[in-house]
Amino acid sequence: MRLDPFVRDYQRFIAELSGILRSDETVFYLDTSVLMWAATIGRDARKEFLAWCRSRASGKMRVPVWAAHELHRHLLRGSLNANLKKAVSDAEAKLADFARLTTERVDDALCISRGYAGRDAYVSDMQRTVQRLKELGKIAGDESASSGAADDVVDFVNEHILDTELDEIIRRINEVGELRYKHLMPPGYHDNKPENKFGDVVIWEEILVDLKDRTGTTPFDTVLISRDEKTDWVSSAPLVYDGGDKPQKSNRDMEFDVTLAHPLLIHEFSKKTSSRSLYVVPPGFVASALYYGPTATGQASTVSKWFAASHRFDVIEKLATSALAARVASPETANPAPVNVAALEPTVAPTDPPTPVTARAFLAPSLRAIASTNAFSLTSAYAQAAINLKDDLVAGWVTSLVSGELEPLLFGKAMSGLIASDTRWATQANALFEQIAPNVEPANWNVAVLAVICSAYFDASGELYRTPQSEAALFALQIEPDARAAPAFAALKDFLESADAELPYLPGTGREKVSYTINLMGGGGNGKPELLREVRVRGQPALIDRVPETNPQNLSRLLTSDPDKGCTGKELRAVIAKHLFVPVELLATTWDTRKITWSADAGLASVDTTSEGGISSLADEEDGDND
């Protein structure tokens, strides 16, 4: 027996495993956990997974009899739906307890200090969250949507099940099973299920018998795909070397691990089979290796749905496999052919209407379709690219968009990610969209614009943000005057109105004037500044007090000045417009030439899509003449 190295090479491991997964000689086995998982994931992900399994060379994808037996038992018991129902029920119960405890504790002062209009607004938000979880649970737990899932998996199992004679295996386990279990001999010594204590051992013995009967001289490798932790099958890496200065601690959740089969398992495997290696890997890791290989070379992946279903949405962009794919791919293969973005300038004068590429009508994608489009492969490649290659990478996206190789919705989602994460693109994205407009079909251009501007107001699940995302919202204000973007803004307006969004300015409404008044206390003449007493936008108070100087809403921070120096009314109008996401030209210019000062603790209210008028203010709302 040979022990595993303490420090392991991650890049080498991924390269070797990726080659083994694609080899026609590799023999694969699926255990019970993977079969159950395949019966619970969504239809599209299951279709991709089973299609990949069926695409393996004839006789190279196998299901042990014992795994099929366990699956059959779970199907008869209804375990799959029962597990999901219990998870949904437990989550709802925990959220209900959380809601009860928090609503007991919070008061107006606490809620206001955290950006809510008051306790009532916080409680309303909590009630919506509780109801939202129930609706999400109903969708995930809809048994009618997965009625054919079990049949899909059963059909697959019947096509690939082994023809194992179990009697001899069971007799041998009766003799040595307890010895293996008590002495922590892999596999299966962590199974704490009295009714199936030696299930993993039976599956292991089936694999050994099957491989022992395999004929031929061609070298081959063996892969067991399992969704269980299999800590009694594998040897995880204490430290992993990833090409840096020193090894790092492994992180299996982020796929940053060199997980090898247990040394004692390998010892037994090498004595009883002619296979040269054994790997025990989860389906998510297989999906990552298959997914990032093609995408690193610019090819379309055939496992994207399977890949997405195998990982939590909040960790996908952090996966070590993602970072490795972006790092090891050369610029020539990792990115589409780059072009000079400046070369995409329109050939007509700016005052001339652009000549449309085609006249195809714009059909807005649904908000759900926009939210579910995931551009992590593009944005993660951008994040990992060297700084001198980032512009070329984006130029490559533009080239692919113009040629029709890159979906406009995907391009828009990728750009929304860049706008949110890179301050450069927060200011340059508008110019980029103007440059590419004449080269892209107007309908496609509007889809890309819609993806970006929706990201300002709706989160990754399609839910309305309470406070819009500033970078994308400012992009929306910049590009809205472009008449070519009218279809995208009409669609955004429909989305916002359907969500009952309250905003100081609603994009897509024709850029009508927004009610804006301020109240000043005279400064005593001689050109001295006048004290700002009140600001109202759409009739709602937008000036608040008791805002610490360190708070980004403090007026001194927003104006990058102090009350002693003051500001002009025009400067104040510009800051208010930017802070509340209102086109500055839609606010009255009445006070532009006035010299204004303010109290040190004065600040501006925040946009709140759940509050009347779209503004969350701490000020008392008083009626009166604000002229």
C-alpha positions in Angstrom: 0.0 0.0 0.0 1.2 3.5 -0.8 0.1 6.5 1.3 -1.0 9.7 -0.4 1.2 12.8 -0.5 0.4 15.4 2.2 0.7 18.3 -0.3 -1.0 17.7 -3.7 -0.8 19.4 -7.1 -4.3 20.7 -7.9 -3.6 21.7 -11.6 -2.2 18.3 -12.4 -5.1 16.5 -10.7 -7.7 18.5 -12.7 -5.9 17.9 -16.0 -5.6 14.2 -15.4 -9.2 13.8 -14.2 -10.5 15.9 -17.1 -8.8 13.6 -19.6 -10.1 10.5 -17.9 -13.7 11.8 -17.9 -13.5 12.3 -21.7 -11.7 9.0 -22.5 -13.8 6.4 -24.3 -11.9 3.7 -22.3 -13.0 4.9 -18.9 -15.5 2.8 -17.0 -18.0 4.6 -14.9 -20.2 3.4 -12.0 -23.2 5.3 -10.5 -24.1 4.8 -6.8 -27.6 5.2 -5.2 -27.1 8.8 -4.2 -26.5 9.9 -7.8 -29.5 8.0 -9.0 -31.7 9.7 -6.4 -30.2 13.1 -7.2 -30.9 12.6 -10.9 -34.6 11.9 -10.1 -34.9 15.2 -8.1 -33.1 17.8 -10.2 -34.9 19.7 -12.9 -35.9 18.2 -16.2 -33.3 20.1 -18.3 -30.4 19.3 -15.9 -31.5 15.6 -15.7 -31.7 15.5 -19.5 -28.1 16.7 -19.9 -26.8 14.4 -17.2 -28.4 11.3 -18.7 -27.5 12.3 -22.2 -23.8 12.5 -21.1 -24.0 9.1 -19.4 -25.6 7.5 -22.5 -22.9 9.1 -24.7 -20.2 7.1 -23.0 -18.8 4.2 -25.0 -20.9 1.1 -25.1 -20.8 -0.8 -21.8 -18.7 1.9 -20.0 -21.5 3.4 -17.9 -22.8 0.9 -15.3 -25.2 0.8 -12.4 -24.6 -1.8 -9.6 -27.5 -4.0 -8.7 -27.4 -2.9 -5.1 -27.6 0.8 -6.1 -30.7 0.0 -8.2 -32.2 -2.0 -5.3 -31.7 1.0 -3.0 -33.2 3.4 -5.5 -36.2 1.1 -5.9 -36.7 1.1 -2.2 -36.6 4.9 -1.9 -39.0 5.3 -4.8 -41.5 2.9 -3.1 -41.2 4.8 0.2 -41.6 8.2 -1.5 -38.3 9.3 0.1 -37.4 11.8 -2.6 -40.4 14.0 -2.3 -40.6 13.5 1.4 -37.1 14.8 1.9 -37.9 18.0 -0.1 -41.2 18.6 1.7 -39.4 18.3 5.1 -36.7 20.7 3.9 -39.3 23.2 2.8 -41.3 22.8 6.0 -38.2 23.2 8.2 -37.2 26.3 6.3 -40.6 27.9 6.7 -40.8 27.1 10.4 -37.3 28.6 11.0 -38.2 31.7 9.0 -41.4 32.1 10.9 -39.5 31.9 14.2 -37.0 34.4 12.9 -39.8 36.7 11.8 -41.5 36.5 15.3 -38.3 37.2 17.2 -37.2 40.1 15.0 -40.5 41.9 14.8 -40.7 41.7 18.6 -37.4 43.4 18.9 -37.3 46.1 16.3 -38.6 49.6 16.8 -38.8 52.8 14.6 -35.3 54.1 15.7 -33.5 50.8 14.9 -35.2 50.3 11.6 -34.7 53.9 10.5 -30.9 53.7 11.4 -30.7 50.7 9.0 -32.4 52.4 6.1 -36.1 51.5 6.5 -38.8 54.1 6.7 -39.8 52.7 10.1 -40.9 49.6 12.0 -44.0 49.2 9.8 -41.9 49.1 6.7 -39.6 46.5 8.2 -42.5 44.3 9.3 -44.0 44.6 5.8 -40.7 43.5 4.2 -40.5 40.6 6.6 -44.1 39.5 5.8 -43.3 39.6 2.1 -40.2 37.5 2.7 -42.2 34.9 4.6 -44.8 34.7 1.9 -42.1 34.7 -0.8 -40.5 31.6 0.8 -43.9 29.8 0.8 -44.3 30.6 -2.9 -40.8 29.3 -3.7 -41.5 26.2 -1.7 -44.7 25.5 -3.7 -42.7 25.7 -7.0 -39.9 23.5 -5.8 -42.3 21.0 -4.3 -44.7 20.7 -7.2 -44.8 17.0 -7.7 -46.7 17.2 -11.0 -43.6 19.0 -12.6 -41.4 16.0 -11.7 -43.9 13.2 -12.3 -41.8 11.7 -15.2 -38.4 12.1 -13.4 -38.5 8.7 -11.7 -39.4 7.0 -15.0 -36.5 8.7 -16.8 -34.1 7.4 -14.2 -35.6 4.0 -14.0 -35.4 3.6 -17.8 -31.8 4.6 -17.6 -31.0 2.2 -14.8 -32.7 -0.7 -16.7 -30.4 0.1 -19.7 -27.2 0.1 -17.7 -27.7 -2.2 -14.7 -25.1 -4.9 -14.0 -25.9 -8.6 -14.0 -24.2 -9.4 -10.7 -24.6 -12.6 -8.8 -25.1 -11.3 -5.3 -25.1 -14.5 -3.3 -21.3 -14.9 -3.1 -20.9 -11.3 -2.3 -23.4 -11.4 0.5 -21.8 -14.6 1.9 -18.4 -13.0 1.9 -19.7 -9.8 3.6 -21.4 -11.9 6.3 -18.0 -13.3 7.1 -15.9 -10.1 7.0 -18.4 -7.2 7.1 -18.2 -6.6 10.8 -14.4 -6.8 10.8 -14.2 -4.2 8.0 -16.7 -2.0 9.8 -15.0 -2.1 13.3 -11.5 -1.6 11.9 -12.5 1.3 9.6 -11.7 -0.4 6.4 -13.1 1.5 3.4 -15.6 1.7 2.1 -18.7 2.3 4.2 -17.6 2.4 7.8 -19.3 5.7 8.2 -22.7 4.3 7.3 -24.8 4.6 10.4 -27.9 2.9 8.9 -28.7 -0.4 10.7 -31.0 -1.4 7.8 -28.3 -1.0 5.2 -25.1 -1.1 7.2 -23.0 -2.7 4.5 -24.6 -1.2 1.4 -21.4 0.6 0.3 -19.4 -2.6 0.7 -21.9 -4.5 -1.5 -21.5 -1.8 -4.3 -17.7 -2.0 -3.9 -17.7 -5.7 -4.2 -19.9 -5.5 -7.3 -17.4 -3.1 -8.9 -14.5 -5.4 -8.2 -16.3 -8.5 -9.6 -17.3 -6.6 -12.7 -13.8 -5.3 -13.4 -12.3 -8.7 -12.7 -14.3 -10.1 -15.5 -13.3 -7.4 -17.9 -11.2 -8.6 -20.8 -8.8 -6.8 -23.1 -5.4 -5.3 -22.8 -6.2 -1.6 -23.4 -5.3 0.5 -20.3 -8.4 2.0 -18.7 -9.4 4.0 -15.6 -12.4 3.7 -13.3 -14.6 6.5 -11.9 -17.3 6.1 -9.3 -19.7 9.0 -9.4 -21.4 9.6 -6.0 -23.1 12.5 -4.4 -22.4 11.2 -0.8 -19.6 12.8 1.1 -17.9 9.4 0.9 -15.4 10.4 3.6 -14.9 6.6 4.1 -14.0 6.1 0.5 -11.7 9.0 -0.2 -8.5 10.8 1.1 -8.9 14.6 0.9 -5.9 16.8 0.6 -4.7 18.5 3.8 -2.8 21.1 1.7 -3.0 21.9 -2.1 -0.4 23.4 -4.3 -2.0 25.6 -7.0 1.1 27.2 -8.6 1.5 29.9 -6.0 4.4 30.5 -3.6 3.2 28.1 -1.0 0.5 25.4 -0.6 -3.0 26.4 0.6 -5.5 24.7 2.8 -8.0 22.6 0.7 -11.7 23.6 0.5 -13.9 20.8 -0.8 -17.0 23.1 -0.9 -15.2 25.3 -3.4 -13.8 22.2 -5.3 -10.3 23.3 -4.3 -9.3 19.8 -3.2 -7.3 16.8 -4.6 -9.6 14.1 -3.5 -8.1 10.6 -4.1 -9.5 7.2 -3.3 -8.5 6.0 0.1 -5.0 4.3 0.1 -6.4 1.0 1.5 -9.1 1.1 -1.1 -6.6 1.6 -3.9 -4.5 -1.3 -2.5 -7.4 -3.7 -2.6 -8.5 -2.3 -6.0 -5.0 -2.8 -7.6 -4.8 -6.4 -6.4 -8.2 -7.4 -7.8 -8.6 -5.4 -11.0 -6.5 -4.4 -14.1 -7.7 -0.8 -14.0 -4.8 1.6 -13.6 -6.6 4.2 -11.4 -9.8 4.8 -9.4 -11.5 8.1 -8.7 -14.5 8.8 -6.5 -16.1 12.1 -7.5 -19.4 13.9 -7.1 -21.6 14.8 -10.1 -21.0 18.5 -9.5 -17.2 18.1 -9.9 -17.7 16.0 -13.0 -19.9 18.8 -14.4 -17.3 21.4 -13.6 -14.5 19.5 -15.4 -16.8 19.0 -18.4 -18.2 22.6 -18.3 -15.0 24.6 -18.0 -13.1 22.6 -20.6 -15.2 23.7 -23.6 -16.0 27.2 -22.3 -12.3 28.0 -21.8 -11.8 27.5 -25.5 -14.9 29.5 -26.5 -17.0 26.5 -27.3 -20.6 26.0 -26.1 -21.0 23.7 -23.1 -23.5 20.8 -23.3 -23.7 20.5 -19.5 -24.6 24.0 -18.4 -28.0 23.1 -16.8 -26.4 20.0 -15.1 -23.5 22.2 -13.9 -25.9 24.9 -12.5 -28.1 22.4 -10.7 -25.0 20.8 -9.0 -23.9 23.9 -7.2 -25.3 26.6 -4.9 -25.8 29.7 -6.9 -23.8 31.8 -4.4 -20.6 29.8 -4.9 -20.5 29.2 -8.6 -18.3 32.1 -9.4 -16.0 31.2 -6.5 -15.3 27.6 -7.6 -11.6 26.8 -7.9 -12.4 25.0 -11.2 -13.7 28.3 -12.6 -10.6 30.2 -11.5 -8.3 27.5 -12.9 -10.0 27.5 -16.3 -9.7 31.2 -16.6 -6.1 31.2 -15.5 -4.7 28.4 -17.6 -6.5 29.3 -20.8 -4.4 31.4 -23.2 -5.8 34.7 -24.4 -6.1 33.2 -27.9 -8.2 30.2 -26.8 -10.0 31.6 -23.7 -11.5 34.6 -25.4 -13.3 35.2 -28.7 -11.1 37.0 -31.3 -10.5 40.5 -29.8 -11.2 43.7 -31.8 -10.5 47.3 -31.1 -13.7 48.7 -29.5 -13.0 52.1 -30.9 -13.2 50.7 -34.4 -16.9 50.1 -33.8 -17.7 53.8 -34.0 -20.8 54.6 -36.1 -20.1 55.6 -39.7 -22.9 58.1 -39.8 -22.9 61.5 -38.2 -24.2 61.6 -34.7 -27.2 63.7 -35.7 -28.3 61.3 -38.4 -30.6 58.5 -37.4 -28.7 55.1 -37.4 -29.5 52.8 -40.2 -31.1 49.7 -38.7 -29.4 46.4 -39.4 -32.8 44.7 -39.8 -36.3 45.6 -38.9 -37.1 42.6 -36.8 -39.6 43.6 -34.0 -38.3 43.7 -30.4 -39.8 41.0 -28.2 -38.9 41.6 -24.6 -37.8 38.5 -22.7 -39.6 37.9 -19.4 -38.2 39.1 -16.1 -37.8 35.5 -15.1 -35.8 34.8 -18.2 -33.5 37.8 -17.6 -33.0 36.8 -13.9 -32.2 33.2 -14.7 -29.6 34.0 -17.3 -26.2 33.4 -15.7 -23.1 35.1 -17.1 -20.7 33.8 -14.4 -18.4 32.1 -17.0 -17.9 35.5 -18.8 -17.6 37.7 -15.7 -15.3 35.2 -13.9 -13.0 35.1 -16.9 -12.9 38.9 -16.9 -12.1 38.9 -13.1 -9.2 36.5 -13.6 -7.8 38.1 -16.8 -4.6 40.2 -16.5 -5.4 43.9 -16.4 -3.9 44.5 -19.9 -6.2 41.8 -21.4 -9.5 42.9 -19.9 -10.4 45.4 -22.6 -9.5 42.8 -25.3 -11.8 40.3 -23.5 -14.8 42.7 -23.6 -14.0 43.6 -27.2 -14.1 39.8 -28.0 -17.6 39.7 -26.4 -18.6 42.6 -28.7 -17.3 40.7 -31.7 -19.2 37.6 -30.8 -22.4 39.7 -30.2 -22.1 41.4 -33.6 -21.5 38.0 -35.4 -24.4 36.4 -33.6 -22.3 33.9 -31.7 -23.1 35.5 -28.3 -26.7 35.8 -27.1 -27.6 39.5 -26.5 -29.2 38.6 -23.1 -26.0 36.9 -22.0 -23.9 39.9 -23.2 -26.2 42.2 -21.3 -25.9 40.2 -18.1 -22.2 40.0 -18.4 -22.0 43.8 -18.8 -24.3 44.3 -15.8 -21.8 42.3 -13.8 -18.9 44.5 -15.0 -20.8 47.7 -14.3 -21.4 46.6 -10.8 -17.9 45.4 -10.1 -15.6 47.6 -12.1 -15.8 51.4 -11.7 -14.4 51.9 -15.2 -17.3 50.2 -16.8 -19.8 52.1 -14.6 -18.8 55.2 -16.6 -17.8 53.7 -20.0 -20.6 51.2 -20.6 -22.9 53.8 -22.0 -20.3 54.8 -24.7 -19.7 51.1 -25.5 -23.5 50.5 -26.1 -23.7 53.6 -28.3 -20.7 52.4 -30.4 -22.1 48.9 -31.0 -25.7 50.0 -31.7 -25.3 50.5 -35.5 -23.6 47.1 -35.8 -26.2 45.0 -34.0 -29.8 44.2 -34.9 -31.9 46.8 -32.9 -34.0 44.1 -31.3 -30.9 42.3 -30.0 -29.4 45.6 -28.9 -32.5 46.4 -26.8 -32.4 42.9 -25.2 -28.8 43.6 -24.1 -29.8 47.0 -22.8 -32.8 45.6 -21.0 -30.6 43.0 -19.2 -28.4 45.8 -17.8 -31.1 48.2 -16.7 -33.1 45.5 -15.1 -30.1 44.7 -12.9 -30.5 48.1 -11.4 -34.0 47.3 -10.0 -34.3 43.5 -9.7 -32.1 41.0 -8.0 -30.8 37.6 -9.3 -34.2 36.0 -8.4 -36.2 38.7 -10.2 -37.3 40.3 -6.9 -37.5 44.1 -6.7 -34.6 45.8 -4.9 -35.7 48.0 -2.0 -32.9 50.3 -3.0 -31.8 50.3 -6.7 -28.2 49.4 -7.5 -26.5 52.7 -8.1 -24.1 51.9 -10.9 -26.7 50.2 -13.1 -29.3 52.8 -12.3 -27.0 55.6 -13.4 -26.3 53.7 -16.6 -30.0 53.6 -17.2 -30.3 57.3 -16.8 -27.4 57.9 -19.2 -28.7 55.7 -22.0 -32.5 56.4 -21.7 -32.4 59.6 -23.9 -31.2 57.4 -26.8 -34.4 56.9 -28.8 -33.1 53.5 -29.9 -33.5 52.2 -26.4 -37.2 53.1 -26.1 -38.4 49.4 -26.4 -36.1 48.3 -23.6 -37.3 51.1 -21.3 -40.9 50.4 -22.1 -40.3 46.8 -21.0 -38.6 47.9 -17.9 -41.5 50.3 -17.1 -43.9 47.3 -17.4 -41.7 45.2 -15.0 -41.5 48.0 -12.5 -45.2 48.8 -12.6 -46.1 45.1 -12.2 -43.9 45.0 -9.1 -45.6 48.1 -7.7 -42.3 49.9 -7.5 -42.3 53.3 -6.0 -39.6 55.6 -7.5 -38.9 59.3 -7.5 -38.5 58.8 -11.3 -39.9 55.9 -13.2 -37.8 55.1 -16.3 -39.7 54.7 -19.5 -42.3 57.3 -18.7 -41.2 59.9 -21.3 -38.9 62.0 -19.1 -41.6 64.2 -17.7 -40.6 66.9 -15.2 -40.3 65.7 -11.6 -41.7 67.9 -8.9 -38.8 69.5 -7.0 -38.8 72.3 -4.4 -36.5 73.5 -1.7 -37.1 75.8 1.3 -34.3 78.2 2.3 -33.8 80.4 5.3 -32.4 83.8 4.3 -28.7 84.4 5.0 -29.0 88.1 5.8 -28.0 89.4 2.5 -24.6 90.4 1.1 -24.3 87.2 -0.8 -24.2 85.0 2.3 -25.4 81.5 1.9 -29.0 80.6 2.8 -29.6 77.7 5.1 -31.3 74.7 3.5 -34.4 73.9 5.5 -36.3 71.4 3.3 -36.1 69.5 0.0 -39.1 67.8 -1.5 -39.0 65.5 -4.6 -42.4 64.3 -5.9 -43.9 65.9 -2.8 -41.8 63.7 -0.5 -39.3 65.1 2.0 -35.8 64.3 0.8 -33.7 66.3 3.4 -33.1 64.4 6.7 -31.3 65.3 9.9 -29.2 63.4 12.5 -27.0 61.9 9.8 -23.5 61.3 11.1 -20.7 62.8 9.1 -19.3 59.3 8.3 -22.6 58.3 6.7 -22.5 58.3 2.9 -25.9 60.0 3.0 -24.5 63.0 4.8 -24.9 66.1 2.6 -21.3 67.2 3.2 -20.0 63.9 1.9 -22.3 63.9 -1.1 -21.3 67.5 -2.0 -17.6 66.8 -1.1 -17.7 70.2 0.7 -18.6 71.6 4.1 -21.3 74.0 5.2 -18.9 76.9 5.7 -18.0 76.8 2.1 -21.5 76.1 0.9 -22.6 75.3 -2.6 -24.7 76.6 -5.4 -28.2 75.5 -6.0 -27.1 73.9 -9.3 -24.6 71.8 -7.4 -27.2 70.7 -4.9 -29.7 69.9 -7.7 -27.0 67.7 -9.4 -26.3 65.8 -6.2 -30.0 65.2 -5.4 -30.6 64.0 -9.0 -27.7 61.5 -8.8 -28.6 60.3 -5.3 -32.3 59.7 -6.1 -31.7 58.4 -9.7 -33.6 61.3 -11.4 -32.4 62.9 -14.7 -30.9 66.2 -13.5 -32.6 68.1 -16.3 -36.0 67.0 -15.0 -35.6 69.0 -11.8 -36.5 72.7 -11.7 -33.6 75.1 -12.1 -35.3 77.8 -10.0 -32.6 77.8 -7.2 -29.5 77.2 -9.4 -27.9 80.6 -8.8 -28.6 80.7 -5.0 -25.7 80.2 -2.5 -26.7 77.5 -0.1 -25.4 76.1 3.3 -26.7 73.3 5.5 -26.4 71.9 9.0 -23.5 69.5 9.7 -25.8 66.6 10.4 -28.1 67.1 7.3 -28.3 64.3 4.7 -30.4 63.1 1.9 -33.1 60.4 2.0 -32.6 57.1 0.1 -34.6 55.7 -2.7 -37.0 53.1 -1.3 -39.1 51.2 -3.8 -41.6 50.2 -1.0 -42.2 53.7 0.4 -44.7 56.3 -0.9 -43.1 58.4 -3.6 -40.1 56.1 -3.6 -38.2 57.9 -0.9 -37.4 56.7 2.6 -37.1 59.8 4.8 -36.6 60.5 8.5 -38.1 64.0 8.3 -41.6 64.8 9.6 -43.8 65.3 6.6 -45.4 68.7 7.0 -47.8 70.3 4.7 -47.2 73.9 3.7 -46.0 76.2 1.0 -42.6 75.1 -0.2 -42.1 77.9 -2.7 
